[in-house]
Amino acid sequence: MRPEEIGKGAHPAQNPPRLSEADHWILDWYFKHCTGFTMDFHIVGGLIEKLHLREVAMELLIQKLSAIHEMMVRVSSEEAKDEMGDI
């Protein structure tokens, strides 16, 4: 899906719900802490531990960070495919 397609069409994927405050916090945390450097040198785990979350909250955080990361990988892959198509 391209950004200009968001909000067009009846499917829920075309009109995603607004992010909650907690989801915004997690997204911001991901972009601040999950850099190539922190991922390559396995620093992210220590940063997550510093949050001192209870087990259930930690599981939810990991699920959401994983979803964000999978989305970022998918977007990068699609962008690479688009660039290869232009060659």
C-alpha positions as CSV (number, residue, x, y, z in Angstrom):
1,M,0.0,0.0,0.0
2,R,1.3,3.4,-0.9
3,P,0.8,6.4,1.5
4,E,-1.5,8.1,-1.0
5,E,-3.9,5.1,-0.9
6,I,-4.4,5.3,2.9
7,G,-8.0,6.2,3.7
8,K,-9.3,5.1,0.3
9,G,-11.4,2.0,0.0
10,A,-13.6,0.2,2.5
11,H,-11.2,-2.4,3.9
12,P,-10.0,-1.8,7.5
13,A,-6.4,-1.9,6.3
14,Q,-7.1,1.2,4.2
15,N,-8.4,3.0,7.3
16,P,-6.3,1.9,10.2
17,P,-7.3,3.0,13.7
18,R,-5.5,5.8,15.4
19,L,-2.6,4.8,17.5
20,S,-3.1,4.9,21.3
21,E,-0.7,6.9,23.5
22,A,1.1,3.7,24.5
23,D,1.5,2.7,20.8
24,H,2.9,6.1,20.0
25,W,5.4,5.6,22.9
26,I,6.4,2.2,21.6
27,L,6.8,3.4,18.0
28,D,8.9,6.4,19.2
29,W,11.0,4.0,21.4
30,Y,11.6,1.7,18.4
31,F,12.9,4.6,16.2
32,K,15.0,6.0,19.0
33,H,16.6,2.8,20.2
34,C,16.4,0.1,17.4
35,T,19.1,1.5,15.1
36,G,21.4,-0.5,13.0
37,F,24.1,0.0,15.5
38,T,22.1,-1.2,18.5
39,M,20.8,-4.2,16.6
40,D,24.2,-5.2,15.1
41,F,25.8,-5.1,18.6
42,H,22.9,-6.7,20.4
43,I,22.3,-3.7,22.6
44,V,18.5,-3.5,22.3
45,G,17.9,-6.3,24.8
46,G,19.8,-4.4,27.5
47,L,17.8,-1.2,26.7
48,I,14.6,-3.2,27.0
49,E,15.7,-4.6,30.4
50,K,16.3,-1.0,31.6
51,L,12.5,-0.4,31.3
52,H,12.0,-2.8,34.3
53,L,8.6,-4.0,32.9
54,R,6.5,-6.8,34.5
55,E,6.4,-10.0,32.5
56,V,3.0,-9.3,30.8
57,A,4.0,-5.8,29.8
58,M,7.4,-7.1,28.5
59,E,5.6,-9.7,26.4
60,L,3.3,-7.0,24.9
61,L,6.2,-4.7,24.3
62,I,8.1,-7.4,22.5
63,Q,5.1,-8.3,20.3
64,K,4.6,-4.7,19.3
65,L,8.3,-4.0,18.7
66,S,8.4,-7.2,16.6
67,A,5.4,-6.0,14.6
68,I,7.0,-2.7,14.0
69,H,10.3,-4.3,12.9
70,E,8.5,-6.7,10.6
71,M,6.7,-3.8,9.0
72,M,10.0,-1.9,8.6
73,V,11.6,-4.9,6.9
74,R,8.6,-5.3,4.6
75,V,8.6,-1.6,3.6
76,S,12.3,-1.8,2.9
77,S,11.8,-4.9,0.8
78,E,9.0,-3.2,-1.2
79,E,11.1,-0.1,-1.7
80,A,14.0,-2.2,-2.9
81,K,11.7,-4.0,-5.4
82,D,10.4,-0.7,-6.7
83,E,13.9,0.6,-7.2
84,M,15.0,-2.6,-9.0
85,G,12.0,-2.2,-11.3
86,D,13.2,1.3,-12.2
87,I,16.5,0.0,-13.5
